[in-house]
Amino acid sequence: MKITQVECFPLKIKPKQAYLGGSADVDAPDYYYRDEYRCVYSRKMETSLVKITTDNGLVGWGEALAPVVPQVVSEIIKNLFAPLLIGENPNKTNVLWSRMYDAMRDRGYLTGFMVDAIAAVDCALWDIRGKAVGLPVSELLGGAYRDGVDCYISGLPAPGIAGRVELAKSWKQKGFKAIKMALGYGVDEDIANLKAVREAVGPEVQLFIDAHWNYSVSDAVRLARRMEELDIRFFEAPLLPENVTGHAELRSKTMIPIAIGETERTRFEFQPFIDKRAVDIVQPDVGRVGITETMRIGYQAETHDIAIAPHLSVGLGPCIAASIHVACALPNTKILEFQPSVFEVANSILKAPITVEAGRYHLPSGPGLGVEVDEEIIKQHVLDYKNA
Ligand code: MG
């Protein structure tokens, strides 16, 4: 079996609601800077898909998380990786991962768009591997520890506390047992939000906080200590991601588990957090890391009694399916993220939907990733882009 074709599909989809709330129907540039999160967001749903074809007629789909400029990932795959892949056996996922990672390693491209592009290709290769033998990816990864994975509602995109409380109650009624609030607005405001939601949903719903890297060590410690009485189950992105020692200091001063990892892309980037005992839960995103490397990170974490809770934000189909397979195939998975507004758009590009019921993703059972991308639909959203 040999790879014969690599095609790229950078997508830009206009959703009803923008990611993290707000209206998408704005006549404004696609990209805008959110001061409170110090980060660029898109008013559209963007992603970067790759389709790999083999000489025996198999097709594998992969996806890189590409919330902005998805065409960058496509360019890297088309111009840099395709020549390394054509003619190769897609079963060689480790070998091809190394070849792609090595391609720009000497030049210092150890993360970012480069590894996003590797992740997309790696995901497509695993899809082919599964289809070639008629087995789901989770079985090829060594078998599923569970037939589905619990998930948490990510963010309560309402403007005020009352609105967030109502959203939290409605998710609880739908059977969800875990909610993460996107905060980082200051210690007092964060506590007010968490307290209101805790009172509304009771002790049986797990609550998490994502602070979007907004705190200093001292403020994060103050917040964490006040969160202990609210039974907050993890504190995500408390400090800027480069501050490994700060995370270790924070972790030594609170019982709240520290979660990091959506900015990290390889086991090399997680290792300093592990060495310094700075993390309780790692959160790699399969759309940034790929299946091969996320499995390695999962076992790297397990070796040190650390859990994995994969990040999942604007992945639109193959990325979600790949995340479920990986989450089911690792022994130390705590929970997987669920983005309601993204999920609907994701399923709109698939021939049969990925399903979530009462706070749990079902593990797709078909060969490969177990999902089929609807090529006619994605062609309506693809950026003006020529596959050479
Ligand atoms: Mg986050």
Boltz pocket constraint, residues with backbone or C-beta under 6 A from the ligand:
constraints:
  - pocket:
      binder: B
      contacts: [[A, 210], [A, 236], [A, 237], [A, 262]]
      max_distance: 6.0
